[in-house]
Amino acid sequence: MPPAKTAYVCLPSRASYKQPPPGRHDRGRVCPRCARPLIHVGSAFAPPPRRDVSGWRTLSVLLNAGVRFPRDCCFGGPGYRPRTLREVRERMAYARRTGEPFEQALVRRDLP
């Protein structure tokens, strides 16, 4: 049985591709549309529609902060991820206020 595929994203093209997982000798993948490097986001990723500019901005903030979408072995999903810029702003403000790292604050389901 072939290995499961995982998702790669090109933010400038607003495109997502399912490809085999990265190997040891993998040199990196490039977008077929713009030839820029693809970002490995994980196997539990569901891309926003290409026309959803706000959704892609939110995704850009998450990926630049280091948040990825790995499949959880027990529940099948990556856990909570913000879907709107408003949710991102709230979590970033919380992180600044408390000193919590941005990556942890962005995946926090509820803010205290």
N, C-alpha and C positions, 0 to 999 in steps of 0.2 A: 504494500500500500504506500503510495507517495506521501511525503510529509504535507501537513496542512499548510495552506498559504496564509500569509500575513499581509497587513496593509502598509502601503507607502503613500506619502502625500507630497504633492507639489503645491505650495502655497501661492506662488505667482499665477499658476495656471488654474488654480482651484480644481484640482483633479486628484482622484484617489485610484490606486492600482493595487490589486491583489497579486502577490508574487511569492515564490518560495522564500522561506526565512533566510536571513543572512547566514552565510557560511564563514568558515575561517579564512578562506582566501578570497572573499568577496571584496571587490575594489570599490564598491559603492554603485548605486543605481542612479540613472539619470531619467528625467522626464522626457517622454517621447514628443511632447509638444514644444518644450522650450529648451531642452538639453541642460537644465539646471539640476543639481543634485536632489534626489528624493529623500524625504525624512521617514525613517522607519517609525511607525506609530503603534504597532501592535495588532494582534489578531481580533480584538473585540471592538475595533473602530467602526463607526457608522458615519460616513461623511455627510455634511449638510448639502443641500442642493446647490448646484453651481451658481444659481442666481441669488442665493441667500448671502449677501455681502456681510451682513452683521454676524451670521454664523461662522463665516470664514475668518472674520476679524477675531472673534472669540477663540476659535481654534488656533489662530496664530499666536495669541497671547499664551494659551495653554502650552503649546509646543515650545515656544521660546523660553518658558519658565521651566521646562523639563518634564512636564506632565505627559505621560504616555497612556495607552489603552491596552494593557495586557489582559489576557483572559484569565480569570480567577478559576482555579481548578474545581472549586466547590460550587460556585454560584453561576459561572459562565459569563460574567460581565466584569467590566473594569471598576465598578463602583460609581460613586457620584462624580460627575463632571459638570461644571457650569455650562449653560446653553446660551446665555445672553450676556451682553457687555455689562449690564447692570449688576448681574450676579458676580461677574469678575471684579468690577469696581468695589463692590461691598467686601469681597474677600481680600482684595489688595489693601483696602483701608484697614481692615481688621489686622492683617499681617503687619502693617506699619505700626499700628497702635500697640500691638502685643509683642512684636519682635519675632513672631513665628515665621519660619521660612515661607516664601511665596508658594513654592510647590506644595507644601502641606496645607496651607490656607486655601488654595484653589480646589483641592479635592475634599475639603471639609463639607459635609452635608448641611449641617446646621451651625449657624454662628451663635455663640453665647450672648 
